[in-house]
Amino acid sequence: MNEILPTGLEALLQRPAFRVLGEPLRRQLLALWEPGTDTAAATMRMDWSALAQMGDALARLNAEEPVVLAALLADLPGLRARRAELELPAPMLAVVDGLLDSQDAADQVWALHAGREAGRNGEGLRRLLLAIIRDLRVVPILLARQLALLHAAPLRSEAERRALAQLTRDIHGPLANRLGIWQLKWELEDMAFRFLEPQTYHHIARQVDETRLAREHYVEDVRRQLSAGLAEHGIKATVSGRPKHIYSIWRKMQKKRLSFDQLYDLRAVRVMVDDVASCYAALGVVHALWVPVPSEFDDYIARPKANDYRSLHTAVIGPEGRTIEVQIRTHQMHAQAELGVAAHWKYKEGGKGGESAFERKITWMRQLLEQAGEGSGDELAGALDAELLEDRVYALSPKGEVMDLPAGATPLDFAYHVHTMVGHRCRGAKVNGRIVPLTYHLRSGDRVEIMTGKEPDPRRDWLLPTAGYLASNRSREKVRGWFHKLDRARNIEAGRELLDKELRRLGLMSADLGKVLARFRAENVDELLIQLALGDTGPNAVSRALLEADKPVEPVAANAPRVTAKPVPADTRGFTIDGVGNLLVQLGRCCRPVAGEPIAGYLTLSRGVTVHRGDCSAFARLSALHPERVMPVEWGRAGGGYEADIQVLAVDRRWLLKDITNLIAQADAYVLAINSDNVRDSGRAVLRLRLKVADYGQLSNLLGKIDALPGVDEVRRVG
């Protein structure tokens, strides 16, 4: 390469690749650079020639102005420190800042790669990279920069060259392959191969070079014959030779265990036509000219690959009895393949592909590359948040291994992902060096350290969805499996403890469990308790079923007046009363029923109908004295909230009240009153709260969350 490369910012900005920045912006950059000082140049991450090569690579990818600017600022820290002085539109400045942050995040992945054994878990690091960068348009910058660094690698030490090449092989090459950026892919792969296995590289390169002239003459002869044959049949087509790169030659030799002389697809041509019908017509011409090799025909148009790759592949015995490969596709298919919509990563990397969110992210990036030259990239980038809601989390082990977990995963999920027994023995966790609760939601890039005990001791409340310990069904099944191994008596006892705690909280200790056995397909109460112990059924589901099974109290007096049920006015708080209508209705202060609970009405002499809970002791006394005043009442659809009293017994610790009120606020409930007492010389506190909740379900869920707070011994409903 005899091109004269730049040695300063002014010369660099005059290159065609950087003219996308525009004259006003280039003048601003030169003004901020201060070439008379040495400090700016001293902090450069790459020399001027490497920056020029990076710019040329970005130009081949149709990179837009914010992308080129962000790449330049990242490699010139002296300019980056003064980027706020650039007169840029606010939207563009936000994009540039996002691209700079994404390059910083990528540096974290490079550091992780340098601190681990090369070649291990490369897929995990690639996924982590795409999960933590804010703007996927940074990927072309990373690939272009890596290619420039490889071109400059001969000036580095052998250890540095190998480290750079290994990083390329593990991350940049596969990413370019997945995104279908073939313009950079083959260069990245060939140069990494050259530094990692120099002897093999030079051996294959010599063989390719020794046969190049004869091969080029042969391919040109085939091209002329095929072009003439297609024209004779009235098929408009473009026929060209297809290059084969050194790394792909070596891969095929390794995969098929062939020698260099046995590789027939070193001689290959590509035919591009206007439509699908012409593809099959061209195939007929090829097979009419030369004898096909039956085992080497693939129709990826009729049966596209899972990644939507489409083309016809055939091999024929061409002139002089030599085998030659022919690919036939439309111009549109070729453009898609070159830009990555039909990247070959699923079969070239030997993997099955990733999860849906990862594939959507890759597809989105390919579309962005397609549209970069059409000026619609910004619109597509703006839809990123709406289209690519990440449903995976990529967390790191202390050794830097990447763990692929579902969104919402906790340190306990991480422990079970490492190994079942690590999960069973888990006692706590550190995230990024800080102790966190086991319900902490992990984020991509978090480094997790699990603290374990000597003996396995899973807790049954890990299985409760409301407790928030596990987000992964796989982890939950491992916990269930542990408890399945315990004996029946212990499971019944544990199930009874879980259910009693829930029923005591809600004032349902006297409820008849026999009413709901059929609903949970349990033959007896013991079977239901075992389901609770194993996490197959939640205590909350049982309490809700008990409430639904109870019916409102029927009138005792046979001669009580009955008329058609009708809704009462709106100020009756959403009750429907089977009575005379237009009655004043109020909630009983003795029991404060909540929407969803079984209720009954009692007709007073001066205050209309008072609504009680079905198990209210005050109502039982009144109905026994005046059974004729009992009226059936049902919950209506309308309502503005219901009051409920709860009591919390807990360790008298700092921030206890704050934690409880925060939970109530997050549940969208309201605190109407709070009273607190300290139990003398016990270190315990008793809190009594009057809440306003939407319905019973909200109250039950809230009680479960309060009960899970550190230091809370018991929470239950009172009154």
N, C-alpha and C positions, 0 to 999 in steps of 0.2 A: 504494500500500500504506500504509494508515493505522495499522497495528499499531505499538504502542509497544514498541521493542526495548530489551533490558536494557543497563545501563551498569555492571555490576559482576558479580562471580562469584556472589554470593548470588542476585541476580535471574535470572542465567542458569540456575542449577541448579534454579530453581523452574519453569522451562518444561517442558511435557510431554515434550519430546524427551529431556531429561536426567533425568527421573524414573526411567528404567530403571536408574540407578545405585544407587537405594535410599537411604533416609534415613540409615543409619549411615555409609555411604561419603561422602555429600554433607557430613555434619557434619565428617568427617575432612578433606576437601578444604578446607572453609572455615577450619578450624583451622590448616592448614598455609599457607594463602594469605597471612596477615598483611596485611590490607587497609590497615593504618595506614602501611605503608611504600610507597615509590614504586618500589623496585627490581624487584618482581615484575611490576607492570604495565608497566614500561618495556621489558621484554624480550618482551612479547607479539608474536606473529607476525601476528595479525589483531585488529581491534577487536571490541568486544562484539557489535555487530550482525551482523558477519560470522560470529562463532562461533555465534550463535543460528541463522542461516540454515544453517550447516553441520549443526548438530544437527537441524534440521527435515528436511533432506535425508536424514540417516542414519535418522531415525525412519520416513520413507517406505519405506526399504529393510529395515525390521524389524531394525536393527542391535542386537546383544546388548550386555550390560554391558561386557565387556572391550574391545570395539571402540569404544564411545562414550568410555570412559575413556582409551584410548590416543590417540584423536583429540584429546581435551581436553588431555592432558598434553603432546602434541607442540606445541600452540599456546600453551601456558603454560609456558615453560622454568623459571620460578620454582617451579612445582609439580613439574615433572618431576625437578628436582634433589633433591627430597625424597621421591620415590616410595617409597624403601625404608622410610620411616616409616609408610606406609599399612599398616593391619592387613588384609591380603588373604590368602586361601588361597594356598599355594605354587603350585598348578597355574594359578590365575588370574594370579598375578604373572608366571609364566613366559610366558603368552600375551601379556600386556600388554607385557612387555619385547621379545618377538619382533615385535609390531606396531610398537613404537617403532623398533626396528632397521630394519624394512622401510621405514618412512617416511624414515629417514635415507638408506637406499639409494636411494629414489626421488628424494631431493634431488640425488643424484649425476647421475641421468638428466636432471633439469631443468637442471643446470649444463652438461651436455653439449649439450643442445638450445640453450641460450643462446649457446654458443660455436661454433655452426655455421650454415651457410646455411639459413634457414627452408624447410621443406617437403621437404628432401632426406632420404631414408632414414628417414622416420618409422616405417615398419614395423620396421626394425632396432632403433630405440630402444624401441618397444613390446615387442618380444621380449626385449630386454635387461632392461627393467623387470621383466617377469614371471620372468626367470631369476634375478635377484639378490635379489628380495625373499624373505624367509624364510616369510612367511605371506600367502597370497593374500587373506585376509580384509581386508587393508589396502587393496585396490583401491577398495571403496566409500568409504573414508575419503578417498582421493585425489580421487575424483570429486566427493564432497560438498564438500570444501575448495575445489576449483577453481571449482565453481559459486558458492560464497559469495564468492570473490575476484572473479569476474566481476560479481556484483551490486554490489560495491564499486568496480569499475573506473572509473566516471565521475569519481571523485574523484582519479584518478591522471593523470599526463601522457599525452599521446597515444602517445609511444614505449612507455611501460609498458603501456598498454592493448593496443597492437598485439602486443607480445611475449607478453602473457598470452593473447590470443586465438589467436595462432599456435600456442602450446604446446597450447592446448585442441584446435585443429583437427588437429594432428599426432598427439597422443597420447590425450588424455582422451575426445574425441568418438568416435574409432574403438574405443577400449576399451569405452566404454559401449555402443556399437553391437554389438560382438562378444559382450559379456556379456548383451545384451538388456535393459539397464536403461533402458527407454524413458522412465521417469519423469524421469530426469535427462538422457538423451541429447538430446532435442529442445531442452531449455533450453540445454545446453552448446553445441550446434550453432548455434542461433539467435543466442545472445549473441556467440559468436565471429564469426559472419557480420556481425553489426551493427557490430563494432569494426574488422574487416578491410576490409569494403566497405560503408561507411555509406550512400553514395548509392544503390547498388543495393538495399540492405536497405530503406531508407525508401521507395523507389519501389514495391517490391513490397508493402510494408506498407500504403501508401496505397491501392493497387489492391484488396488484400484487404479493407481496412476499408470502402472505398466500396461494395463488393458484398456485404459480410457480411450485412446485414439481409435483403436479397432472397434470398441463398443460404440463410440459416437458415430463412426461411419456406418456401422450396422443399423443402429437405431434410426439414422437419417434415411437409410435405404428403405426400412420398414415404413417410416413416416410418409415417404413419397408414394410408395405403392398403395398404402391404405388411403391416403388423401385422394389419389386418382380413382380408386375403387368406390369410395363414398360419393365423389363428384359424378361418377358414371351413373350411379343410382339416384342422382338428384338429391342427395342428403347434404345439407349445408353443415359443415363441421370444422372445428379447429383441432388439429392433431399436433401434439408436441411430445418431446421426450420427458420422462419423469425422473428427476434426480433421486439418487439413493445415497443417504448419508452414512458416514462411517459407523456411528453408534448404532443405527438401525440395522446395518449389515451385521455387526457383531451380535446384536440381540437375536436376530433371526438364526445366525449360526449356532448360538447357544441353545435357543429354544427348540430348534428342529434337528440339532446335532448334525449339521451339514458342514462340509468343507467349503472354502471360497469358490471352488470350481463348480460346486453343485447348486449354487444360488442362481436360479434362472431369472429372478426378477431384478437382477442388476441391469438387465435389458428390459425396459418398460416404456410404454407410450400411454398417453392419456388422450381420450377423444371427448370433446365437449360439443354438445348440440343444443338446439333450441327448446326441445320439448321431450316428454317421456316417450312418445311414439317413435321419435327419431332415435332414441337410445336403443330400442329393440331392433329397429331397422339397421342401425350401425352394427349391432351384434351379429345380425345375419350376414352382413357383408364381411365382417372379420372371419366368421366361421366358413364362409364360402371361399375366402382367399387361402386360408390355412387350416390345417387339421387341429381341432381343439383337443385339449387335455381334459378328459371328462371329470377327473377328481378335483380340478382347479377352477370350477365355475361356481360363482356365488351371485345370487340375485338379491341385492339389498334394496332394490326398488320395490319389488313385490312384497318382500319381507324385510322391512327396515330393521336395523339393530335397535335395541332397547333405547339407545341414546339418539334415535332418529337419523342415524347415518344412512345415506342412500347413494347407491352407485351399482353398476354392473362390473364384476371382476371376472376375467377369463384369462386363461393361458393357452397359447397355441404353439404348434411346431412351425416356426417361421422359416424364412429363407435359410439355406445351408443346413437345414435340420436342427437349428438352434431354437430353444424355448424362449418365448418372449411373453411378458405379461401386458395385458391391455385393460385399462379402466375406462368405462364409458359412463358419462353423467351429463346432466344439463348444466348450463352456465349457473343457474340458480343453486343447484346442488353443490357445485364447486365453491361458490361464494360462501355458502353456509358452512361447508367443511373447512375452508380457510379461516373463517372468522369464529369457528368454534361451536356453532349450533349443533353440529354433528361430530363433536370431538370424540376420538377413539379411546378415551381413558378407561372405559369399563373393561375392554378386553386387552388393551396394551399394558395396563398396570396389574392385570390379573385379579382385580377386586370385583366385588358385587355392587359397588356403588354405596353411597351414603344414605342418610335419612332424608326425608322429604324436604326439610328446611335447608339442608346443605345443598341438595340438588337444585332447589329453587334459587338459591343464592348464586350458584354457578351459572344457571340459565340466565338469571338477571344480568350477570356480568357479561355474558356472551352478547346479549341483546344490546347492552351499553356499547360494546365494541362495534357492533354492527351499525349503530345509529350515530356513532361519533362523527362520521364524515357527513352526516345529513343534518347536523345542527340541532338534533332533538335529544341529545344526551342529557341536557339539564332537566328536561321535563321527566325523563325516565328516572334520573337520580332523585328527583323530588318525591317519587312514589316509593322510595326504598322502605320507609318506615311502615307504610300501609301494606306493602306486598311481602315483606320479608320479616315477619315476626319470628324471631329465633325460638325454636322449641328444643334446643339442645344447649347444654352447658359443658365447657371443656375446662376441667379443673386439673391441677398439677399435684403429683405426689412429691414428697420431699426430695426425691431423686430426679425430678423433672419429667416423669412419665405423664402423658396426657390421658385423663380418664373422661370418656364420653358419657354424659349423664343427661337425663331428661330435665327440661326447664323446671325450676322449683326444687331441684334436688338439694338435700341437706348433707351435712357431714356424715350422718348415719348411712344415707344412701351411698356415699363415697366409700365408707368402710365396707359395706356389703359388696360393692363393686370390686374392691381389691380382693377380698376373700370372705367366704361365709363366716369362718371362725373369727376373722377380724371384726366383723359386724357383731357377732354374738358377744365378743369380749370388750366391745367399745364402752368406754366410761366417760369420754369427753373428747374434745377436738380443739385444735388450734388452726386458725385460718390466717395466713400471712403473719405468723408469729404471735397472734393474739387469741386468747381463749374465747370461744364463742359457744352459745348454747347449741345443743344438737338439732334444734329447729331452725338454725340459721340457714337462709337461702344462699347457696353458692352462686358466684358469678364467674364467667369465663376469665381465666387467668389466675384465679385464686389458688394459692398453694396450701394444701391441706395436710395436716399431721394428725393422725388418730392416736389417742391415748387409750391404752387397753389395760384390762385387769388380767390376772392369772387364769381365772376360771370363766367360762362362758356363762352369762347371766342376762339374757334378753328380758326386757320388761313388756308386760302385756299392753300397756298403754301406748307402746310404739305402733300398735296396729290400729289405733283409733284415728280416723281421718281428721277429726276436729283437733287432735293434739298436735298435728303438723310435723311429726317426726320423720315420716317417710313419704316421698313423692313417687317412688318407683314401685310398680307392681311386683317386679322381680325381687326387690328387697323385702317387700311385705310377705311374699310367698316363702322366703327363707325364714322369716320370723315365725310364720304359721307352721312351717315344717318342724321347727324346734319344739313348739308347744304340742304338736301332734304326737310327739314321742313321749310326752309325760303321761302318767297314769290317769285313769278316768276320774278318780276321786279328787285329785289335785285340780283338774280342769273344772270340775263342778264347783269346787270351793272358790277358785279364782273367778269363775263366771258370776257366782253369787255376790262376791265382793264388788265387782264392777257394777252389777245391776243395782244392788242396794245403795251404792253411792249415788247413782243417778236418780233412783226413785226417792231417796231421802231428800235430795236437793229440791225435787219438784213436789214434795208432799204427797207421794203416791205409794207409800209403804204398804197400805192396806189393799192395794189393787190385786185383782185376781188374774194371775198369769195364764190360767187355763183358757181365758177368752181369746188369746192371741196365738196359741200354739199352732193352729192350722195355718195361719198366715206365714209363719216361719218354717213350715213343714217339719215341725218337731212333734214326736209322738208323746212326749211328756216334758215336764219342767226341766228335768235333768238334761235332756237333749238340747233344750234352748240355752241352758247355762253353758253347756259345752261349746255351742256355737259362739257365744259371747266370749268365752275364754280364748278361742282360736281366732277371733277376729272376723269370723264369717258373718256375724251380725253385730251391730253397734248398740250400746245401751240406749242411745238417743232414739234409734229406730223402734226399740221395744216400748219406751215410754210414750212415744207418739202413737204407736198402735193401741196401747192401753187407753189413751184418751179418745181415740176414734171409736174404740169398741164400746165405750160407755155412752149410754143414751141419756138425754135430759129426763129429769124426774117427771113422771106422769102425775096428774091430779089424783089425790086420794079420794076426794068426795065424788060420789057418783052423780050428784045433782048439780055439780059445778057448771056454770053457764059455758057453752061452747059455741063459737061462731067461726066463720071462715077466717083463716089466718090472713093477716094483712100487715104490711110494714108500717112501723110507727114513724113519726116525723124525724127529720134529719137530726134534731137535737137529742135524740135518744141514743146516740152513739153506736148505731149499727146493730140493734137487736130486732128480732121479729118475735112478736108476742101473740100467742093464740088466746085472744081475749076480746075485750070490747073496743079496743082501739083508742087512740088519742090519750093515752095515759102517760103520766110523767114516769120516767125510768131513771134509776140511779144504781150505781155499783155498791154492793155491800162493803162497808169499811172493815168489817170483821175478817173478810177473806180475800177481798180484792181479786176477783176472777180476771183471767187474761184470755184474750180471743183464742179459741180453739179448745178450751177446757169444757167439760160437761157442766152445764149451769141449770139453775131453776129460778123461778120468780116467786116472790112473796108479796101479796097485795097488802100494803099498809093502810091505815085509816086516813093519813093526812099527806103522805109523801109519795103516793103512787106505788109503782112496782119496784121493789128492791131485788137486784139480781145477785144471787149467791153461787159459790161453787157447789157442785153436787155433794161434796163430802164435808161441807161447812157444818161445824157443830152447832153454831147459833141457829142456822136454818133448820137443822134437825129438831131442835127444841121448839121452835116456832111452828113448824109444820105438824108436830105432834099435838100442840095445843089448839091450832086452828087449821085443820087440814083443808077446809073449804077455801082458804085463801091462797093455796098453792096454785101457781100458773106455769104452764110449759113455756119456756123461753129458748130461742135459738139465736146463734150469732148471725148477724147480717153481713153484707159485703162492705158496707161503708164503715168508717171509723177513723179517729184521729189519734189513736194510741191508747194504751191501758197502763194503769199503775200496778206495780208489784213491789213487795218488800222482800229484800234478801238480807242474809246475815253471813259475814265472812269471818272465820277464825283463822288467824295467821300469826307468824312470827312478827314481832314489832320491829321491823327493819326500816331503814331509810328508803324513801321513795315508794313505799308500799301503796299509799293512797294515790300517788301520781300514776303508778303502773295500772291500778284498777280503773281509775277514771279515764286514762288513755284508751284502755280496751273498750270501755263503754262508748266513748266517743267514736272509735273506729267502727263499732258495730252499728252506728247511727241510732243509738238509744240516748236517753236523757236522764240526768241525775236530778231528782226533785228535792231530796233531802239526804243528809249524811249525819250519822252520830257515831262516835267512837268511844270505846272504853278500854283501858289497859287492865289486864288480869294481874293483880298485884303479885310481885316477886316471881312471875312466871315467864316474863319476856314475851308474852302473847298479847295480841290486840283483838278486840271484837268490834267489827264495823257493821253498822246497820244502814242500809241504803234503800231509799225509795226511788224506783226507776219508772220511767215511762218507755214502754216497748210497743212494737207494732202488733205482735201476736205471741203465742206460746212458743212457736219455733224459734223466734229471735231470742226469747228469754232463755230457752234451753241451750242454745248455742253459746250465748254469752256466759252462762253459768259454767259451761265446760271450759271456756277459755280462761275465766278467772281462776278456776280450780287448778289450771296448769301453770299458773304463775309461781315463781320461786317463793317458798316460805308459806304458801297458802295450805293450811291443813284441811279446811272444810269450807264449802260454800253451799248454802241451801236457801230455799224459799221459806219465808215465815208468814204467819197470819192465815 
